[in-house]
C-alpha cells in the first residue's frame, strides 16, 4: 500500500482490555489483534480479532523482537514437546 506503514504502537492500557476480554470469552490461547488509531481524535478502532496471528512484514523491526521465536516457544510449551525451537542468528 502506498503511503501506509506498519509501526509499533502502545496505547492506553484501558483500551487493551477490549481485545483481552474478547479473546478470553472466545477461549483463545493466542491470537492476533489488528486496529487503527485515528490521527484526528486518537481513538482506537479494532477491526480484526482472531485466533490466528498475522505478524507484519519485518516484525522484528516493528515490534522490537522476533515474535516467531516467542510463538514457537509458546506452542512447544503448550504442546509439551521435548525442546523449544530457537531462531537461527
N, C-alpha and C positions, 0 to 999 in steps of 0.2 A: 504494500500500500504506500502510495506516495504521501509524504507529509505526516506520516504517523510513525511513532516508535514506541516500543515497549520499554518500560523502566520500572524499577522497584519503587514502591510507594508504601509508606507507613501512614495509616490513618487512625483516627480516633478509636481507641480500644472498644468504646461502646458500639461503634459500627461493626466491629469484628464479631460481636455477639450474634449478629443476624445469620451469617453462614454457619457458625458453630451450632446454633440452635437447630437450623435446618438439617445439618449433617447428622447431629445426634438423633433427631427424630426419625431420620431415614435409616439409621443404623450403619452409617458409613464408618469404616475404619480409617480410610484415607480418601482423598478426593481433590478436586480442583475447583477453584472459585475464580470466575472472571468478572471484572467490574470496570466501570468507568468513573472517573471523577470529573464532574462538571467544572470547567475552568471559570465559569461565570459565578456560580454560587457555592462551589466547593462540596456539593452534595455527592454522595456515593450512590451509584446505581449498579446493583448486581444484576447480571443478565445470564449467568450460567453457573450453576452449582451442580456438580455431578460426581459420581463415584470413580470416575477416571481422572487422571491428572494430565493436563495438556501443557507441559512445560514449554516455555517460549524458546525460540531460537536464541542461541548464545546465553543460555540460562545462567551460566557461571558469572558472566559479566553483569547480568541484570540483577540477580539475587545475591551475588557475592560468595556463592559456594556451589558445589556440584550436587544438584538435587537428586540426580540419578543414584549416586552412592547412598545417600540417605534413604531413598525409596527402596533400593535393593536390600540394604541392611534391615530395614523395617520388615520387608516381605520375608526375608530369611528368618528373622526372629519370630515373626508371626507363624511361619510355616514350620518352625522348629527344625530347620535344616542344620547340617553339621557346622558349616562355617560361612560367614558372610563374604560376599564378593566385594573386592576393593577395586577402585578405578586404577587404571594404569596411569602413571605420571610421566 
